[in-house]
Amino acid sequence: MALAGLRPATASAATPTDCQPLYTNGPLFITPFCVDPGISQPHIDTVQPGSVTDPVTGVTVKYIYVHGSFGVGNTKFAYYFPVKKAYRGWFIESTYPTVGTEGADPGTIAFAITHGAYVVSSNNAGGVPAGGALAPYRANAAAAKFSRLVADHIYGTRTPARGFIFGASGGAYQTLGAAEFTRGVWQGTVPMVPGPPNSIPSFQTNELLALRLLGPVLPQIASAEEVGGSGNPFAGLTTGQQNALLEVTRMGFPLRGWWQYATLNGGAFLAVEAGVQAIDPTYASDFWSLPNYEGSTPAVKAARIQATETVEGLSGTTGIILNNVPAGDLLNADLTVTSGTQAGSAFKILSVSGNTVTIATLDGALAGNTTGATNAGIAAGNTVSLDNSWLIALQYYQRHQVPSDGEYGWNQYLNASGQPLFPQRPVLVGPILDAGASGAVSDGKFYGKMIMLGSDMDVQAYPWSADWYMHQFETTMGPSFGQSYRLWYMDNADHDPPGPAQENYPNAADHIVSYIDEYEQALLYLNRWVAIGDAPPASTGFTLSSLDQIILAPKAVDRLGVQPMVFMTAGGKSLVNVTAGQSVTFDVKGQETPGAGNIVDVQWDLQGSGTFSPITPVPSPGTRVTLTSSAVYNTPGTYFATVRILSAMRGANPSSPYALVQNIASVRVVVH
C-alpha cells in the first residue's frame, strides 16, 4: 500500500496559513486546516500488517500498522487501522505528558479495533519537558490531523473520521489543553482525574505533612472509615492530630483513602520537587530563617535533620551502612557524599532499615526502585550528609501557595477578610507546571464534547477537582454547557485507571476498582453522541461537604452516571461478630443507575484476600439484581468479605469483555 506521498489536507488549493494564538502570548490554536509551523512535512516510513493480544481480556486483533514522523520537529506517530470491513469511522488517542514513545498500549489497540476504531499515538515530541511547547497537545494534534488523510487513503472515504482523545492525571491536563486550544481536531475529549491549576505540588506536599504528623494514628483513622467502622476518624486523636487531619481533609484528601496509609508516599512528589526548587529556589532557606514561617516554631525545628555520619560499610549495590541514622523523617530526603573519591555525589534516600540507608537517583526514587544508583566507590570511613530541610519545608508549601481563583482546598488558609493567613511566595508554582503539561492554564472554554471522570477515593488529584472544573466550564460557557459536557464520578476508585493492578497494597482489590471500563464507556458514548446525537447518561449526582469531600448521592435515581450501586450485608448488618467455624450468609443488592445499562456479572472475595473468584454471569441480568453467598471462617481475625459487580452499557453485548463498569461492597467480619 503506497502511502508515502500523502500530504495534509488544506482548506483550499491556496497556500495554507500557519496556526495562530487566540490571544497575545497565548498557546497556538490548532484547527484542521492551519499548519503548525513546529510540526510539518509528515513522512511515512512503515506500512505493514500487525496483530496484538490484550493481556487483560485475552482479545487478539489484527490491524494495519502505519509509522512515521514529521520532517520539522521531533514528533513521531503510530497508527493502528482495523481492516476495511470492520472500520466504523472513528479513532481514539491516549496521552500522558511524560510518554516519549509513539507505540500504543495493547489494551487500547484491542479495544479500539474491536469497536471499529483506529488508534492514533504520538511520542509527544519526546514528552514533557523535552518536547517543549509541542509536547502538551500540538504533537498529538498533528498526528490526529494527518491520520485522517491516511484513513481516507486506506478506506477510500471522504468523510473525516470522528476523533476522541483521553488521558488520566497529567494526561488530563493534556486532554484539557486539546479541548481548549484546538477546534475540529478532535470531536470529543475524556479528561480523567484532573487536578486544578494549583494542585502541584500542594496535593503531594499536603499528603506528606499528614503522613508525618498522623503516622501513629493512621491505622485507627483508616479503621474508622472502613465498612463497619465508627465513621468518626477524629475520635481518640489529640488536638494537634485532629488539626492535622482536618487540614489534609479540607485540602480534599478523601477520608476513605486512608485505607492505603502504609504505602502512601506523596505520590508524584519527587517528580515535581526539582521543578519547585528551580522555580522558587529560596523557599527552603526562607522557611527556616524568616519569621512567620513554620520553620521558626520549635515543633517543626525538631523535625529537621542535618547530620554528618560516617560510612561503616556497604550492603549490596545500593545500601550504605552508617555509624548512625538519626530518628525522624528521612524518606525522600537528600544524601550527599562529602569525602572520598565519590565526594559530591548526591542521592535520594529510598528506605531506612536500622543504620542502613538505601540510595536512589532521582529517577530511581520516582520509580520506587534503585534504578541508576550505585554505592560503588563509597568506602568505609567516608562521610555523608543527611538533610531533610527541603523535604520538611515543602510539607508546608501549600500554605504559602494560595491561589486567587477559588480553588476549594486553599480557602482554609484565608482569614475572614479573604487574605492569606501565611506569608505567600512570589510565584504560584502550580499554574506554571500545569501550563507545562497542558499548554496553558485552562480558561474554562472547550470545543467539541467532553465527558470528565473523577474518582471519589483519589489520593493524588483530590475528588473536588473535577467539580471545580465543571463550575469553571459552566461559568464560561453558560447554561447550555450541559449539551456538550458530562461529569461522571467513580465510587470506590482511586487515581490510576487500572486501580488494584497499579497498587502494591496486598488487598487493594477489596478497597478500589479499576475505572478503565468507565473511560471505555465514555469513548463509546462520545462516539454515539457525535455520530447520531445519542446523548450519554447524565452527570453523577453528588454534593460537596463543608470539609471539601465529594459525597455521592445515596440512591440510584439520584446517583446517575454509569456505575452500578451495590449493597452488601450479613444479617442486615455491615459488621458481624462470629465464632471460628461459624458460617456467615451475605446478601447483596445491586442496582444500575437510570439509563446506564444492565448488571451482568459478579465476583466474590469472601475471605478478604484481595483475590476474586472468576467472573460469573448473574442469574438474571438487569437493572436490579439480588445475590446470596456464604462463607466459613475458621481462624480468628478480621475479614472484609467483598463482592464486585459488573455492568454493561445500554445496547452493548453483555458477553463483551470491554466497558464492564465495576463497583464493590464489603462486610466486616470479626471472628473470635
Phi, psi and omega in degrees: 000118183274112180239355190297335184273003183293143177226155182299146176287149176233166184293333181204182178287346180291162179299126181293152179268157176287147174295147185232155173291153175284336180212163184304129180064014178276174178290154179298135179260120188257132173236173181295339190246349174274164181249127174284114184296342180272348182218104180210183177057063179294144180221129178263128180247347182217131169223118183200156175287154179207170175210157180207151176245127176290118184293340181275311184266342184080004181285130176251133180230155174250151183205170170259119183263128178234128181230147178187193182208174177252136183295334175251128182091175184251033184267129175243157180221156173222133179240146179229105187256134173290163176298157190304317184291342181263348186287135183237020168088023181212167177217160175233155182216121179263150181213150173204135193298327184269000177286123182243014177236154189264356180290137180274156179290138181304322180295321178295317180297312183297317178299313183296309183299320179301329183254020173077018180251155169259165183249133171252134179216129178241169178265016180054032181057027182105354178085162177282133004265357187300326184280355178057220185293342181282335190290321188299310182212343187288321177296317177298320181294318179298317179296319180295316182297313182291332181299328181294322178294319178295317179298318178300321180291319182290317188261352181068032181254164174236358178272119183301138179295142173284132185238146183219129181247144183215155178188151181250150175060242175300330175294334175293320175301314179297319180294321176296321175299318178297323181288326188262335187245015171220159175215124179087352177285314173237149179266349179197159183222152177229084172281132185239140179041059180283155167256152177290170186305330185260014189290332182260127004263011192299322179296323180288315183290326176299318179294319181297322178297315180296320179299321181287316185280335186250000186319306184294335185254004180299324177301319181286329175296313180298318181296322180296328183270345178291160174304137182081003179274180183289334184081001180239090183288348181273346183295136176082002180268152173290168179301317179297320179291322177298318179295320179295317179293322179296319181296313183291329179289317178294331174292338175122356178303125184289129183302322179290347181288350181287357177304332184256029185305327186292340183243004178289142182212022181089008176057242185272021184307310183296332180291336185246349182303313181297325177295319177297316181297324179288323183279325184230067191292340183265002186303309185299316180294322177294319182302319185271353186236336185265149177293158178076354170270154184296336181296348179270356182269146183302320184296320181284321176304322182294339181275348183282135178239121171224100188224147172248123183235164183253137178285128177256340180176182181239155178229112184063213182260349184229003179262141177235123179267122184252162177291336182197142172235115182299146175290144178138192187273101180241354178297123183075009175282176186261136172238125180235130176285127187248357176208167181088186185291340180259017180306133181099344178292132184241141182221167167261149177269115185273327179199160178228130176222106185062236178260015179253127175249140175260129184260156176213151167288171178301315180298321179294318179297324177299322181276357181072025179216189186259022183311126174083348183268148175206143176267010180301134179092344175274134187228158175306137182097339174294158176248151176226152174255140175246125187216119177250023184301312179292319181302310181292317181300317182289341177296343179251008188298325182302331180289339184252019182226050185278118180281167182257003186256022171072030175288119199311313190299337183270356180299334180292344182261016177248146176275184184298337179268003179082015180259147181298142179279340184239159176302141181255144179286158184291348182216144172272119183285322186307306181299329178294315179290325175301310182298329178296331181266328187254345182106324176188160179293138182305138176253003174088004178242123179235163181245150184081204181244153185220136166239113180264140179245135175229151180248134185279356176237030183284117181263007178243310172249099193303145191305328182294345184303316182294322177297319179299315178298319180303318181289329175296316179296315182297318180295318184283319189262348176085184187300335184280000185298335179294344178286348181227009187222142169223148171236115177250121172268143177253122176283146178056039179233147179253206191280317188271135183307318181291349178063240184304327182294342181266349186265151173257012175279129190297330182249030184302324183294344177272359182240324184224163178239160170289147172242020172305321182294326177296317181286333173296316176296320180301317179295317180295318179292321177301317181298318177297317183300314182285318187286316187229005177076017179279100185293141181285169176306154186294165176297153180294140174273132182199169172231159176253119184283172179294343177260018179059039175254137176279122180246111182286146180303137187281347182243144184301323182296336178257336182294311179058211187068207184235359185268132178290156174257146182218139182231135183228133178218165172232112185062031180080006184239155176265351177228124178230144176248127182223167176263154180304135181091354182277138177278140178239130178258133182246135177249131183235134173235124177246144180217127177276147178286152186304131174079005187267327183149210183227145173282125188238334187223161179217151173221151183235143167221075187284343177270356179065034184273347185091357179244123184264157173294162176302155178297131180233132177299141175288152184302320182224087180304143180173190181281344177224134177225150175234128185228154178220142175206162183226158177210154176245137181243112185266343185245130178303147180152185179249129182236145173247093178290131190227144174239146176233127177247155183228138181235143177264146181292159182300136179079000184272159174286116184295344179271356178292139179278000183255155174060033177265097186288137187252155165207159183228160172213155185221163170231136176273122181246117178255117184256125182255000000 
